[in-house]
Amino acid sequence: MILSELWRLYETDKRIQGFSPSKLKAYALQLKMLVRETGENSMQMYIHIAFVIPTRASS
């Protein structure tokens, strides 16, 4: 999954739940800093391991 798409889905979900725009901006900044530090490929591998594999296993 592409991180930018994952972020859009997460942000939309949190807006629906009533999170403030400033909190979402802070989350976006933290994500950008994490990606800059670890690299896009590392983050995509983590997301695949943490979210995609368990979803497939439970199906």
C-alpha positions as CSV (number, residue, x, y, z in Angstrom):
1,M,0.0,0.0,0.0
2,I,1.2,3.5,-0.8
3,L,1.8,5.6,2.3
4,S,0.1,8.7,0.8
5,E,-3.1,6.7,0.1
6,L,-2.9,5.1,3.6
7,W,-2.6,8.6,5.1
8,R,-5.6,9.9,3.2
9,L,-7.7,7.0,4.4
10,Y,-6.5,7.4,8.0
11,E,-7.0,11.2,7.9
12,T,-10.6,10.8,6.5
13,D,-11.4,8.3,9.2
14,K,-10.1,10.6,12.0
15,R,-11.9,13.6,10.6
16,I,-15.2,11.6,10.7
17,Q,-14.3,10.7,14.4
18,G,-14.0,14.4,15.2
19,F,-10.2,14.9,15.4
20,S,-9.2,18.5,15.2
21,P,-7.4,19.8,12.0
22,S,-4.4,20.9,14.2
23,K,-4.1,17.3,15.6
24,L,-4.2,15.9,12.1
25,K,-1.5,18.3,10.9
26,A,0.7,17.2,13.8
27,Y,0.2,13.6,12.8
28,A,1.0,14.4,9.2
29,L,4.2,16.1,10.3
30,Q,5.2,13.2,12.4
31,L,4.6,10.8,9.5
32,K,6.7,13.0,7.2
33,M,9.6,13.1,9.7
34,L,9.4,9.3,10.2
35,V,9.4,8.6,6.5
36,R,12.3,11.0,6.0
37,E,14.3,9.3,8.7
38,T,13.6,5.7,7.8
39,G,12.8,5.9,4.1
40,E,9.6,5.2,2.1
41,N,10.5,1.6,1.4
42,S,11.1,0.7,5.1
43,M,7.7,2.2,6.0
44,Q,5.9,0.3,3.2
45,M,7.5,-3.0,4.4
46,Y,6.4,-2.3,8.0
47,I,2.8,-1.5,6.8
48,H,2.7,-4.7,4.8
49,I,3.9,-6.8,7.7
50,A,1.7,-5.1,10.3
51,F,-1.5,-4.7,8.4
52,V,-1.7,-6.7,5.2
53,I,-0.4,-10.1,6.3
54,P,-2.6,-10.4,9.4
55,T,-5.6,-9.4,7.3
56,R,-4.9,-12.1,4.8
57,A,-4.3,-14.7,7.6
58,S,-7.7,-14.0,9.2
59,S,-9.6,-14.4,6.0
